[in-house]
Amino acid sequence: MGDPGMDPGLDDLRDTAGAVLDELVRFLADSRSGERPVVSTAPIDEVEKLLELGRWTREGGMDAEDLVRFVRTYCGLGAAYHHPGYLAHQIAPSDTPGIVADLVQSVLNNAPLIYELTPPGAAVDRAAWRWMLARAGWGESGTGTLTHGGSLGNLIALVAARGRADEDSWRRGNRGRLVVLAAPSGHYSLRKAAAVMGLGADGVRPLPVDALGRILVDRVPEEIAAARRRGERPIALVANACATGTGLYDDLAGLAGVCREHALWLHVDGAHGASALVSDRYRHLMAGLEGADSLTWDAHKMLRAPVLTTGVLFRERESFDGLFEQDASYLFEPRMRDVDPGQRTFETTKPPIGLRIVLALAMRGERGLAEYVDRQYDLAHRAWESLRETPGFELPYEPESNVLCFRYGPAGDRQLDLRRLINEDGGFYLSSVRIGEAAHLRAAFMSPTTGAEDVDALGAATARLAAALRP
């Protein structure tokens, strides 16, 4: 019999987890009320000291009381995504279904590398990507998988695109000068994926865009032709749905037509914006998706799943099936190839992250997921309407999603200094992005606790803090 001291005692687990859960609930209540700063700006050495990391990593000995105090300090130094002033980045405040899913997984620690390791894990993963596939309109012809984040999702899709362009590339490597076409505003993971695939980061060729970074569809044919004249082989074109920086959607229908005409794979990076597919009001932003070949869709953004939860979807099964299959007789049996998740992604051991999506659908329903998307998209538009009527604010476009970019004119070229002051003030947390040559403040309306009154308060806080900037 094993040493019972090495296994979590049931009473110990119940008592410890209960105390920690109480602390987490208090943290969420403080966050939702807006009574604490959105994010800490403490330097890392101070954070290490406050958490007593040196003591715990050297000496151990943490008891239940120490643990609760550690969790309280840890949460107090972390970003409060449920805060009404959280507007910085496109990571969702976690919802109860995802929290429960991760709690269940933490206890079971199941990894559906192969079906027999956890049949329910393999089943929920398949159910989750099949639901996403149906929302994309590819339920009859397509297939998919789940992975950890949009970066891996984009890599998987581009590997599949390369496989169509050169079916021997997986075994023999790249032949010729393979390139990917994308907007300069395309996610930086595209360059990482190109480098990993042996194309080099410079293998992502920039397409002509308008002043807001959207691909100019009528210029794409000449770019494809120019690449081929240079002896390059374009394997895919990547469209933004929506662009991370601006929240604006490319013309998917127009790009699908061009790619079809030139026999080029169209991948849609819908990490953030594909959740519009669940909304009757905003689904039109994804019009033209039916002509794409693959789609990346992050559930940890607008579906409020914990990080990282990503679907990688393919319009045609033959584009993906068998892509990552490997011979490992101690694991894989040919008869199980269609249900072993480990044969369907770049990763091997990973948790059944589909449980987060399945429970969200079960507990909130598609209607609940759509209501969140609608609310956050509407709120960004409400902010645009409010700020454009407020003296001093400059807004370069009407938002299409829940991302809004703006400048405060009186701050001139010190927009980044203004951002720092806003974040240090504690009431709001903003990010920034460069549009053209100008730095802009950037608000991503992710928290369900943010309301119209917070939009008005943001405008007032921006003006107040800008006055503190020295010339």
DARA-V722985 format. One line per field, one symbol per residue. ss: DSSP state (A for helix, B for strand, O for the rest). phi: phi as a letter, one per 30 degrees, with the letter a starting at -180 (. if undefined). burial: I if it has 24 or more other C-alpha atoms within 12 Angstrom, else O. Layout:
ss=???
phi=???
burial=???
This chain:
ss=OOOAAAOOOAAAAAAAAAAAAAAAAAAAAAAAAOOOOOOOOOOAAAAAAAOOAAAAAAAOOOOAAAAAAAAAAAAAAOOOOOOOOBOOOOOOOOOAAAAAAAAAAAAAOOOOOOAAAOAAAAAAAAAAAAAAAAAAOOOOOOBBBBBOOAAAAAAAAAAAAAAAAOOOAAAAOOOOBBBBBBBOOOOOAAAAAAAAOOOOAAABBBBOBOOOOOBOAAAAAAAAAAAAAOOBBBBBBBBBOOOOOOOOOOOAAAAAAAAAAOOOBBBBBOOOAAAAAAOOOOAAAAOOAAAOOBBBBBAAAAOOOOOOOBBBBBOOAAAOOOOOOOOOOOOOOAAAOOOOAAAOOOOOOOOOOAAAAAAAAAAAAAAAAAAAAAAAAAAAAAAAAAAAOOOOBBOOOOOOOOBBBBBBAAAOOOAAAAAAAAAAAOOOBOBBBBBOOBBBBBBBOOOOOOOAAAAAAAAAAAAAAAOOOOO
phi=.ddddccddddddddddddddedddddddddddidcddbdcddddddedddhdedddcciidcddddddddddeddccdcddddcdbdbccdddceedddedddddddhdbddbeddaedddddddddddddddddicddccaaacbcjddddddddddddddddbdcdddcidbicdbccadeddeddddddddddidieddccdcdbddcidddedcdedddddddddiccdcaccccbcdddciccddddddddddddchbdcccdcecdddeddcddceddcejeecdcabcbdddcdcidddcbbcccbdbeddbeidcdbcbddbccedcedbdedcbaddcdaddddedddddddccieddddddeeddddddddddddddccejcbbdaddcbccbcabceedhdcddddeddddddjdbbccbacciccdbdbccdcddcdbddddddddddddddddddde
burial=OOOOOOOOOOOOOOOOOOOIOOIIOOIIOIIIOIOIIIIIOOOOOOOOOOIOOOOOOOOOOOOOOOIIOIIIOIIIIIIIIIIIIIIIIIIIIIIIIIIIIIOOIOOOOIIIIIIOIIOIIIIIIIIIIIIIIOIIIIOOOIIIIIIIIIIIIIIIIIIIIIIIIOOOOIOOOIOOIIIIIIIIIIIIIIIIIIOOIIIOOIIIIIIIIOOIIIIIIOOIIOIIOOIOOOOIIIIIIIIIIIIIIIIIIIIIIIIIIIIOOOIIIIIIIIIIIIIIIIIOOIIIIIIIIIIIIIIIIIIIIIIIIIIIIIIIIIIIIOIIIIIIIOOOOOIIOOOOIIIIIIIIIIIIIIIIIIIIIIIIIOOOOIOOIIIIIIIIIIIIIIIIIIIIOIOOIIIIIIIIIIIIIIIIIOIOOIIIIIIIIIIOIIIIIIIIIIIOOIIIIIIIIIIIIIIIOIIIOIIIIIIOIIOOOOO
